[in-house]
Amino acid sequence: MFGFAVLVTTARERTIRSLRIITANSKRFGGVLLIGVGLWFLALAYWADFFAGLFPV
């Protein structure tokens, strides 16, 4: 029974460690993606009049 408890604890610790690494990378990538989307919206806002004349609705 003690061996099973140690096995479960070790597996849990390894899982948590790998999730922390993935979370840090996801946060970094998410920040870069958010900045990219913001810059894209700024570019669209800047060129809105040009595209409105080019593609009349």
Residue pairs with C-beta under 8 A, 6 or more apart in sequence:
44 51
